[in-house]
Amino acid sequence: MSTKKQPAETTKQPAETTKQIQEYIPLSCWNKYYDYPTVKSLRMFYFYNTGNFNRVIRKIGRRLYIKVSDFFQWVEEQNNIA
């Protein structure tokens, strides 16, 4: 009876899949993922609800999160309005 263990298979993921952009990004960390717009601008859009921007924001507790897919859809809608 042989009880020799075989090495466990390791699965390596390509670099592209390991660096995925999160669906919700804290507003204060936005510039870690994207250069534009600035956090200051995003806070202004939220405060004044510019172009119905508040539908992009999710408030969890006291923290503000941006849903990335909704943000880019909002940007496209603003381009179509102007």
Summary of the structure (lengths in Angstrom):
residues: 82
radius of gyration: 20.3
end to end distance: 76.8
largest distance: 76.8
contacts: 150
relative contact order: 0.15
helix: 46%
strand: 15%
